Amino acid sequence: MESIVRPKSLTELVTETLRDWIVRGELEPGGHLSEVRIANDLKVSRTPVREAFNRLEIEGLLIVKPQRGTFVFSLEPDELAKLCDARVCLETTAMVAAIETNPERLSAELAECVAKMTEARQRNDVSAYLSLDTDFHQILVDCSDNRFLNEAYQTIAPKMAALRNRLGRHPEHMAKSFREHKDLVKAVDDRDIGRALEILKSHIDRKEGSYWNDATTRPELNAVEG
C-alpha cells in the first residue's frame, strides 16, 4: 500500500521560502524583517509568516528582539570562530566514521560532487558551486550513518550555508577551496584517515585569508547593535 502524501501547509511553504532566501543571501545578515511586508510579498496572511518566524528562530536563522522586531541572524567574529570549531568536531568525527563504515559510498558520492563542482566552475556558475560545496560537507555526515551526528550538524548547517553564500564568492577563496575538496577526495580514496583529517581541519578551521578577513570585518555580519 502507498502512503498518502500530505500537502505542505502554508506555514511550511513560508518557512522553506524564508530559509531559502536567508541561505542564498537574498536577506542581509542582521537585516530587519517585516511580518506585514513578507505576508504581502508572498500573498498570505500574517499567521503563517509569524509561525515561520518562530520555526526559523528555533533553527537560529532568525533573532527575535522584544519591542524591536525580527532580524536575520548575524555573527560576531568570536561566534564565527566557535561555529568553525563546532564544524571541525562534527565533520571530522563524521568523516572518520564514514571512511571506516562506508568507504566505497563515501568515495563515490564525494567524487560525483566534485565532478559537478568542476562543471559549475567551468561555466562560472558560482551559486551552483557554493550549493555543491554545502552538499559535499553534508555527504561526510550522511555517510557516517549516525543520525545523532546528523541531527547535531543540522543545527549549524543552514547558518554555514548562508555564510558560504555571502563570503565564499571570492575567487581566491573558491580556487583554494576547490583544490582542497579534490585533495580530500584523494585522501578518502586512499583510506588515509590522517591525511584526510589534516585537509579537512585546515579547510574548515582556517582563520586567515580572504574568507576570514571578510567575515570579521564586513559590518553587515556583525550583530545588530542597540
C-alpha positions in Angstrom: 0.0 0.0 0.0 1.2 3.5 -0.8 1.2 6.1 1.9 -0.8 9.3 1.3 1.4 12.3 0.6 0.2 15.2 2.7 0.4 18.6 1.0 2.6 21.1 2.7 0.9 23.7 4.9 1.2 27.4 4.3 3.5 27.6 7.3 5.8 25.0 5.9 5.9 26.8 2.5 6.6 30.2 4.0 9.3 28.7 6.3 11.0 27.0 3.3 10.9 30.2 1.3 12.4 32.4 4.0 15.0 29.8 4.8 16.0 29.7 1.2 16.2 33.5 1.0 18.5 33.5 4.0 20.7 30.7 2.8 21.0 32.2 -0.7 21.9 35.6 0.8 18.8 37.4 -0.5 18.2 38.6 3.0 21.1 40.5 4.6 22.6 39.2 7.9 21.3 41.4 10.6 18.5 42.8 8.4 15.1 43.6 9.8 12.2 41.5 8.6 8.7 42.9 8.4 5.9 40.4 9.0 3.4 42.5 7.1 5.7 43.1 4.1 6.6 39.4 3.8 2.9 38.4 4.1 2.1 40.9 1.3 5.0 39.7 -0.9 4.0 36.0 -0.5 0.3 36.8 -0.7 -0.5 35.0 2.6 -1.9 36.1 5.9 0.4 37.1 8.8 -0.3 33.9 10.7 1.9 31.5 8.6 4.6 34.2 8.5 4.5 34.6 12.3 4.7 30.8 12.7 7.6 30.6 10.1 9.4 33.3 12.1 9.0 31.1 15.2 10.4 28.0 13.5 13.4 29.8 12.0 14.1 31.4 15.3 14.4 27.9 16.8 16.8 27.0 13.9 18.9 30.0 14.8 18.4 31.7 11.4 16.3 34.5 12.9 16.6 36.5 16.0 13.5 38.0 17.7 14.2 41.1 19.8 11.3 42.1 22.1 9.9 45.5 21.3 12.3 45.8 18.3 11.3 43.1 15.8 12.7 40.1 13.9 16.2 40.1 12.4 18.2 37.7 10.2 20.9 36.0 12.2 24.4 37.6 12.3 27.7 36.5 13.9 30.4 38.4 15.7 33.9 37.2 14.9 34.2 35.1 18.1 30.9 33.4 17.3 32.1 32.6 13.8 35.3 31.1 15.3 33.1 28.9 17.6 31.0 27.9 14.6 34.2 26.7 12.9 35.2 24.8 16.0 31.8 23.0 16.1 32.2 22.1 12.4 35.6 20.7 13.0 34.3 18.5 15.8 31.3 17.2 13.9 32.7 16.8 10.4 35.9 15.2 11.4 34.1 12.7 13.6 31.6 12.0 10.8 34.3 11.6 8.2 36.3 9.1 10.2 33.1 7.1 10.8 32.2 7.2 7.1 35.7 6.1 6.0 35.6 3.2 8.4 32.0 2.1 7.7 31.0 3.3 4.2 34.3 3.9 2.3 33.0 3.0 -1.1 29.8 5.0 -0.8 31.8 8.0 0.6 34.3 7.9 -2.2 31.7 7.6 -4.9 29.5 10.4 -3.6 32.3 12.8 -2.9 33.8 12.2 -6.4 30.4 12.8 -8.0 30.0 16.0 -6.1 33.5 17.2 -7.1 32.7 16.4 -10.8 29.7 18.6 -10.6 31.7 21.3 -8.9 34.2 21.1 -11.7 31.4 21.6 -14.3 30.0 24.5 -12.3 33.4 26.2 -12.2 33.8 25.7 -16.0 30.6 27.5 -16.7 31.4 30.1 -14.0 28.2 29.3 -12.1 29.2 30.5 -8.6 25.9 29.9 -7.0 25.8 26.3 -8.2 29.3 25.7 -7.0 28.6 27.0 -3.5 25.4 24.9 -3.3 27.5 21.8 -4.2 30.1 22.9 -1.5 27.3 22.6 1.0 26.4 19.2 -0.4 30.0 18.0 -0.2 30.2 18.5 3.5 26.7 17.0 4.1 27.9 13.9 2.3 30.5 13.4 5.0 27.8 13.4 7.7 25.3 11.4 5.7 27.8 8.6 5.1 28.7 8.3 8.8 25.3 6.6 9.3 25.0 8.3 12.6 21.7 10.1 13.0 22.7 11.8 16.2 25.7 13.4 14.4 23.4 14.4 11.6 20.9 16.0 13.9 23.6 17.9 15.6 25.0 19.0 12.3 21.7 20.3 11.1 21.7 22.9 13.9 24.6 24.7 12.2 24.4 23.6 8.5 21.9 26.3 7.4 23.9 29.0 9.1 27.1 27.8 7.4 25.3 27.6 4.0 24.2 31.2 4.4 27.7 32.4 5.3 29.2 30.4 2.5 26.9 32.1 0.0 27.8 35.5 1.5 31.5 35.0 1.9 32.6 32.2 -0.4 32.4 34.0 -3.7 35.9 35.5 -3.6 37.9 33.9 -6.5 41.0 33.3 -4.4 39.0 31.5 -1.7 37.0 29.5 -4.2 40.1 28.3 -6.0 41.8 27.2 -2.8 38.6 25.6 -1.5 38.2 23.6 -4.8 41.7 22.3 -4.6 41.2 21.2 -1.0 38.0 19.4 -2.0 39.9 17.4 -4.6 42.7 16.7 -2.2 40.2 15.4 0.3 38.6 13.1 -2.2 42.1 11.6 -3.0 42.8 11.1 0.7 39.4 9.3 1.2 40.1 7.2 -1.9 43.4 6.2 -0.3 41.7 5.5 3.0 44.3 7.8 4.5 42.5 9.0 7.6 45.4 11.0 8.9 45.8 13.0 5.7 42.0 13.4 5.3 41.7 14.8 8.8 44.6 17.2 8.2 43.0 18.5 5.0 39.5 18.8 6.5 40.7 20.6 9.6 42.7 23.1 7.6 39.8 23.5 5.2 37.2 24.3 7.9 39.3 26.0 10.6 41.3 28.4 8.5 41.4 31.8 10.3 43.3 33.7 7.6 42.9 34.8 4.1 40.1 36.5 2.2 37.3 34.4 3.7 38.2 35.1 7.3 39.1 38.7 6.7 35.7 39.4 5.1 33.8 37.5 7.8 35.4 39.5 10.6 35.4 43.0 9.0 32.2 43.3 7.0 29.8 45.4 9.1 26.6 43.6 8.0 27.8 40.4 9.5 28.1 41.9 13.0 25.3 41.6 15.4 22.5 44.2 15.3 23.5 46.9 17.7 21.5 49.0 20.2 
